[in-house]
């Protein structure tokens, strides 16, 4: 937790999504205040989006360990912090609904956090308002575009079924995994996604997994298809499948 010992040392204390996003970004860039972390780790925020960002930041130290004796995480971890800040800042533009969960975390969210000529590292998060999970998966170049094509137009009829898998389940491969099974729960065409998500396997801890269901609408799937294609083309940004 040493990262947060350098986070938030300014007055008035930051409380909004934009203010917290700026401070996370400042730490990642090496310009954060020395004592700002005490405020961050000891404060309970009423804002659920900031709570989400707080939890995601805590995961970075374990998921992206430092390479030597200096620092709190590696370069990919700093990129992840910047990505958290970007998503938090973007979420500030969306009104928070009064129902349980927020527009940001109810549904599926894909964010490219690293890429090279062969593969994309994508942070995937899923949440239905009660159950959920988050992990990093490795997707071959072209994989997001293929996934978009596979679910395009879903559902065409009540018996329509599609399935996507990102990453590989089990300890044999690096990264976590997510399986999304699309189907209709009734003859009226009400759609669900059965989600199975598994964390990355590591020496320090056992992998965790969750199985849960997320209701979606056809228009949300259409938007997700567009987002995935844009994410593939740009190799940056966020793709979202909103829960209904």
C-alpha positions as CSV (number, residue, x, y, z in Angstrom):
1,X,0.0,0.0,0.0
2,X,3.0,2.3,-0.1
3,X,1.7,3.8,-3.3
4,X,-1.0,5.6,-1.4
5,X,1.5,7.1,1.1
6,X,2.2,9.6,-1.7
7,X,-1.2,10.3,-3.0
8,X,-3.4,13.1,-1.6
9,X,-1.9,16.1,0.3
10,X,-3.9,19.1,-0.8
11,X,-6.8,21.2,0.6
12,X,-9.7,21.1,0.2
13,X,-9.8,17.4,0.2
14,X,-10.7,15.9,-3.3
15,X,-14.2,14.4,-3.4
16,X,-15.4,14.4,-7.0
17,X,-14.7,11.9,-9.7
18,X,-12.7,14.4,-11.6
19,X,-10.6,15.5,-8.6
20,X,-9.8,11.9,-7.6
21,X,-9.0,10.9,-11.2
22,X,-6.6,13.8,-11.4
23,X,-4.8,12.7,-8.2
24,X,-4.5,9.1,-9.4
25,X,-3.1,10.3,-12.6
26,X,-0.6,12.6,-10.8
27,X,0.7,9.6,-8.8
28,X,1.1,7.5,-11.9
29,X,3.1,10.4,-13.5
30,X,5.2,10.9,-10.3
31,X,3.8,14.3,-9.4
32,X,1.5,13.3,-6.5
33,X,1.6,14.7,-3.0
34,X,3.5,12.9,-0.3
35,X,0.8,12.3,2.2
36,X,-2.3,12.1,-0.1
37,X,-2.5,8.3,0.4
38,X,-3.5,8.5,4.1
39,X,-6.6,10.4,2.9
40,X,-7.4,8.0,0.1
41,X,-7.1,4.7,2.0
42,X,-8.8,5.9,5.2
43,X,-11.8,7.6,3.6
44,X,-15.1,6.0,2.8
45,X,-16.5,7.8,-0.3
46,X,-20.3,8.0,-0.7
47,X,-19.7,8.0,-4.5
48,X,-19.8,4.4,-5.8
49,X,-17.7,5.3,-8.8
50,X,-14.9,6.5,-6.6
51,X,-15.2,3.4,-4.4
52,X,-14.8,1.3,-7.6
53,X,-11.6,3.3,-8.5
54,X,-10.3,2.9,-5.0
55,X,-10.7,-0.9,-5.1
56,X,-9.2,-1.1,-8.6
57,X,-6.1,0.9,-7.5
58,X,-5.6,-1.5,-4.5
59,X,-5.3,-4.4,-7.0
60,X,-2.5,-2.9,-9.0
61,X,0.3,-3.7,-6.5
62,X,-0.4,-7.4,-6.7
63,X,-1.3,-7.7,-10.3
64,X,1.6,-5.5,-11.6
65,X,4.4,-6.1,-9.1
66,X,7.5,-3.9,-9.3
67,X,10.5,-5.2,-11.1
68,X,13.1,-4.2,-8.5
69,X,13.4,-2.8,-5.0
70,X,12.2,0.7,-6.0
71,X,8.7,1.7,-6.8
72,X,5.3,0.3,-6.0
73,X,4.4,-1.4,-9.3
74,X,5.8,-1.8,-12.8
75,X,5.2,0.3,-15.9
76,X,2.1,-1.7,-16.9
77,X,0.7,-1.0,-13.4
78,X,1.2,2.7,-13.9
79,X,-0.6,2.5,-17.2
80,X,-3.4,0.7,-15.4
81,X,-3.6,3.5,-12.9
82,X,-3.9,6.0,-15.7
83,X,-6.6,3.9,-17.3
84,X,-8.5,3.9,-14.0
85,X,-8.2,7.6,-13.8
86,X,-9.5,8.0,-17.4
87,X,-12.5,5.7,-16.8
88,X,-13.4,7.5,-13.6
89,X,-13.1,10.9,-15.3
90,X,-15.3,9.7,-18.2
91,X,-17.9,8.3,-15.8
92,X,-18.3,11.8,-14.3
93,X,-20.1,12.7,-17.5
94,X,-22.8,10.0,-16.9
95,X,-25.5,10.7,-14.3
96,X,-25.5,8.1,-11.5
97,X,-28.8,6.2,-11.4
98,X,-30.6,5.7,-8.1
99,X,-30.9,1.9,-8.6
100,X,-28.2,-0.4,-7.1
101,X,-25.0,-0.3,-9.0
102,X,-23.9,2.6,-11.3
103,X,-24.0,3.1,-15.1
104,X,-20.2,2.5,-15.0
105,X,-20.2,-0.9,-13.2
106,X,-23.5,-2.6,-14.1
107,X,-22.7,-4.6,-17.2
108,X,-19.4,-5.4,-19.0
109,X,-16.5,-3.1,-19.5
110,X,-13.4,-3.8,-21.7
111,X,-10.4,-1.5,-21.6
112,X,-7.1,-1.9,-23.4
113,X,-4.3,-1.3,-21.0
114,X,-1.3,-2.5,-23.1
115,X,-0.7,-3.7,-26.6
116,X,2.1,-4.8,-29.0
117,X,2.1,-6.1,-32.6
118,X,0.6,-9.5,-31.6
119,X,-1.7,-9.1,-28.6
120,X,-3.9,-6.7,-26.6
121,X,-4.0,-6.8,-22.8
122,X,-7.6,-6.0,-21.9
123,X,-8.9,-5.2,-18.4
124,X,-12.4,-6.7,-18.3
125,X,-14.9,-6.0,-15.5
126,X,-18.4,-7.3,-15.1
127,X,-21.1,-6.6,-12.5
128,X,-24.8,-7.2,-12.3
129,X,-25.5,-5.1,-9.2
130,X,-24.9,-8.0,-6.8
131,X,-22.1,-10.2,-8.2
132,X,-19.2,-9.5,-10.4
133,X,-15.5,-9.6,-11.0
134,X,-12.5,-8.1,-12.8
135,X,-9.5,-9.5,-14.5
136,X,-6.9,-8.9,-17.3
137,X,-7.1,-11.1,-20.4
138,X,-4.8,-11.4,-23.4
139,X,-6.6,-11.1,-26.8
140,X,-4.8,-11.7,-30.1
141,X,-4.8,-8.8,-32.6
142,X,-8.1,-9.1,-34.5
143,X,-9.8,-10.9,-31.6
144,X,-12.0,-8.1,-30.6
145,X,-13.2,-7.5,-34.1
146,X,-14.0,-11.3,-34.5
147,X,-15.9,-11.1,-31.2
148,X,-17.9,-8.2,-32.5
149,X,-18.9,-10.1,-35.7
150,X,-19.8,-13.1,-33.7
151,X,-22.5,-11.4,-31.6
152,X,-23.6,-8.9,-34.2
153,X,-27.4,-8.8,-34.5
154,X,-28.1,-10.8,-31.4
155,X,-30.8,-11.9,-30.7
156,X,-32.3,-12.7,-34.1
157,X,-34.9,-15.1,-32.6
158,X,-35.7,-16.4,-29.1
159,X,-33.5,-19.6,-29.5
160,X,-30.5,-17.6,-30.7
161,X,-27.3,-18.4,-28.7
162,X,-23.8,-17.0,-29.1
163,X,-20.7,-17.4,-27.0
164,X,-17.5,-15.4,-26.6
165,X,-14.4,-16.3,-24.7
166,X,-11.5,-14.1,-23.9
167,X,-8.3,-15.5,-22.3
168,X,-7.8,-19.1,-21.2
169,X,-9.2,-20.6,-18.0
170,X,-6.7,-22.4,-15.8
171,X,-3.1,-21.8,-14.8
172,X,-1.5,-22.9,-18.0
173,X,-1.6,-19.5,-19.7
174,X,-0.9,-16.0,-18.5
175,X,-3.8,-13.7,-17.6
176,X,-7.4,-14.4,-16.5
177,X,-10.4,-15.4,-18.6
178,X,-14.0,-14.3,-19.3
179,X,-16.7,-16.4,-21.0
180,X,-19.9,-14.7,-22.1
181,X,-22.8,-16.9,-23.2
182,X,-25.6,-14.9,-24.9
183,X,-29.1,-16.4,-24.9
184,X,-32.8,-15.5,-24.5
185,X,-34.5,-16.6,-21.3
186,X,-38.1,-16.6,-22.8
187,X,-40.1,-16.6,-26.0
188,X,-40.4,-12.8,-25.8
189,X,-36.7,-12.5,-26.5
190,X,-35.5,-11.1,-23.1
191,X,-31.8,-11.5,-23.3
192,X,-29.3,-12.6,-20.7
193,X,-25.5,-13.0,-20.7
194,X,-24.2,-15.8,-18.5
195,X,-20.8,-14.6,-17.4
196,X,-18.0,-16.7,-16.0
197,X,-14.9,-14.8,-15.0
198,X,-11.6,-16.0,-13.5
199,X,-8.8,-14.0,-12.1
200,X,-5.1,-14.4,-13.0
201,X,-3.3,-17.2,-11.4
202,X,-0.2,-16.3,-9.4
203,X,2.2,-17.6,-6.9
204,X,1.0,-15.2,-4.2
205,X,-2.7,-16.3,-4.3
206,X,-5.2,-18.8,-5.6
207,X,-7.2,-17.7,-8.6
208,X,-10.8,-16.6,-7.9
209,X,-13.8,-17.0,-10.1
210,X,-17.5,-16.1,-10.3
211,X,-20.5,-17.2,-12.3
212,X,-23.4,-14.8,-12.6
213,X,-26.0,-13.4,-15.1
214,X,-26.5,-10.0,-16.6
215,X,-29.7,-8.9,-18.4
216,X,-29.1,-7.0,-21.6
217,X,-31.1,-5.5,-24.5
218,X,-30.5,-5.8,-28.2
219,X,-29.7,-2.1,-28.5
220,X,-27.0,-2.5,-25.9
221,X,-25.5,-5.4,-27.8
222,X,-25.4,-3.3,-31.0
223,X,-23.5,-0.5,-29.1
224,X,-21.1,-3.1,-27.7
225,X,-20.4,-4.4,-31.2
226,X,-19.5,-0.9,-32.3
227,X,-17.3,-0.3,-29.2
228,X,-15.4,-3.6,-29.8
229,X,-14.6,-2.6,-33.4
230,X,-13.5,0.8,-32.3
231,X,-11.4,-0.7,-29.5
232,X,-9.7,-3.1,-32.0
233,X,-9.0,-0.2,-34.5
234,X,-7.7,2.3,-31.9
235,X,-6.1,-0.1,-29.5
236,X,-7.2,2.2,-26.7
237,X,-10.3,3.3,-25.0
238,X,-13.3,1.5,-23.5
239,X,-16.0,-0.8,-24.8
240,X,-19.1,-1.3,-22.7
241,X,-22.1,-3.6,-22.7
242,X,-24.7,-2.0,-20.4
243,X,-27.0,-4.0,-18.3
244,X,-30.7,-3.4,-18.7
